[in-house]
C-alpha cells in the first residue's frame, strides 16, 4: 500500500468527523474531543492485545496514560491541552515503532493515525480560535 493512501484517508476522516460533529452539535459538549483523544490513546493497547503480548500491552497502556491524562486535564481546564495532546500523539505515531515493538499494529496505522490526529488537533484549534467551542468552563462559546 502506498504511504500516501493512509495519510489521505486520515486527513479525510478527521475532517469528515470534525465537520459532522460540528454539524450535528456533538462538539458543543466540551467532552467530545477529550473523549476522542482517550480512544485514540488506547488504540495501541488494543493492537497489543491483538498481538498477544502482555508486556507490550503494559507498555502501551502506560504510554497511553500520558495522553489520557492530558485529555482529562484539558477537559477540566483548557481544551488547548487537548489540542496539544492530539498533536503530540500525531507526532508520537511517527516514531512509535522505534519506541515500542507492537506486532498488532497494522503497517499503515502510524501514517493514518498521525494524519488523523494532527488534522483533528488543527480542527479543534480552529473551533477554539473561532469561539465555536468553549475553551474552558470559564469561557463559554460565543
C-alpha positions in Angstrom: 0.0 0.0 0.0 1.3 3.4 -0.9 2.2 5.6 2.1 0.1 8.4 0.7 -3.2 6.5 1.0 -3.2 6.1 4.8 -2.2 9.8 5.1 -5.0 10.9 2.8 -7.6 8.7 4.5 -6.6 10.0 7.9 -6.9 13.6 6.7 -10.3 13.0 5.1 -11.7 11.1 8.0 -10.6 13.7 10.6 -12.2 16.5 8.5 -15.3 14.4 7.9 -15.8 13.5 11.6 -15.0 17.0 12.7 -17.4 18.6 10.3 -20.1 16.0 11.1 -19.6 16.6 14.8 -20.0 20.3 14.3 -23.0 20.0 12.0 -25.0 17.8 14.4 -23.7 19.6 17.6 -21.7 16.8 19.1 -18.7 19.1 19.7 -20.8 21.7 21.6 -20.1 19.4 24.5 -16.6 20.1 25.7 -16.2 16.3 26.3 -16.2 15.3 22.7 -12.6 15.9 21.8 -11.2 14.8 25.1 -13.2 11.5 24.6 -11.8 11.2 21.0 -8.3 11.7 22.5 -8.8 9.0 25.1 -10.0 6.5 22.5 -7.0 7.3 20.2 -4.6 6.9 23.2 -6.0 3.4 23.8 -5.8 2.0 20.3 -2.1 1.0 20.6 -3.1 -1.0 23.7 -5.8 -2.7 21.6 -3.3 -3.6 19.0 -1.0 -5.0 21.7 -3.9 -7.2 23.0 -4.5 -8.4 19.4 -0.7 -9.1 19.1 -0.9 -11.3 22.2 1.9 -9.6 24.1 1.2 -8.9 27.8 4.4 -6.9 28.2 3.7 -4.7 25.2 0.1 -4.2 26.4 1.5 -2.9 29.7 3.9 -0.5 27.9 1.2 0.7 25.5 -1.2 1.3 28.4 1.5 3.3 30.3 2.3 5.4 27.3 -1.5 5.9 26.6 -2.0 7.2 30.2 0.1 10.3 29.3 -2.3 11.2 26.5 -5.4 10.2 28.6 -4.1 12.4 31.5 -3.7 15.3 29.1 -7.2 14.8 27.8 -8.7 14.7 31.3 -6.7 17.7 32.4 -7.7 19.6 29.3 -11.3 18.8 29.8 -11.2 20.2 33.3 -9.1 23.3 32.5 -8.5 24.2 28.8 -9.2 22.4 25.6 -5.9 23.8 24.3 -4.3 20.9 26.3 -6.4 18.5 24.2 -5.2 20.2 21.0 -1.6 19.6 22.3 -2.4 16.0 23.3 -3.8 15.2 19.8 -0.9 16.9 18.0 1.6 15.2 20.3 0.0 11.9 19.6 0.2 12.6 15.9 4.0 13.2 16.3 4.3 10.1 18.5 2.7 8.0 15.8 5.6 8.8 13.5 8.2 7.2 15.8 6.1 4.8 17.8 7.6 1.8 16.1 11.1 2.8 17.2 9.9 3.1 20.8 7.7 0.0 21.2 7.6 -3.2 19.2 4.0 -4.0 18.8 3.2 -6.9 16.5 -0.5 -6.0 16.4 -0.1 -2.6 14.8 -1.0 -2.7 11.1 1.8 -1.3 8.9 -0.4 1.5 7.6 -1.6 2.6 11.0 1.1 5.1 12.1 0.7 7.2 8.9 -3.1 7.1 9.1 -3.2 7.9 12.8 -0.7 10.6 12.6 -2.6 12.4 9.8 -5.9 11.9 11.7 -4.5 13.2 15.0 -2.8 16.3 13.5 -5.8 17.3 11.4 -8.2 16.7 14.4 -5.9 18.9 16.5 -6.0 21.6 13.9 -9.7 21.4 13.6 -10.2 21.7 17.3 -7.7 24.6 17.4 -9.8 26.3 14.7 -13.0 25.7 16.7 -11.4 27.2 19.8 -10.0 30.2 18.0 -13.3 30.9 16.3 -15.2 30.7 19.6 -17.4 27.8 18.4 -16.4 25.6 21.3 -15.7 26.7 24.9 -12.0 26.7 25.8 -12.7 26.1 29.4 -15.6 26.0 31.9 -14.9 29.8 32.5 -15.1 30.8 28.8 -18.4 29.8 27.2 -18.6 29.7 23.4 -19.6 32.9 21.5 
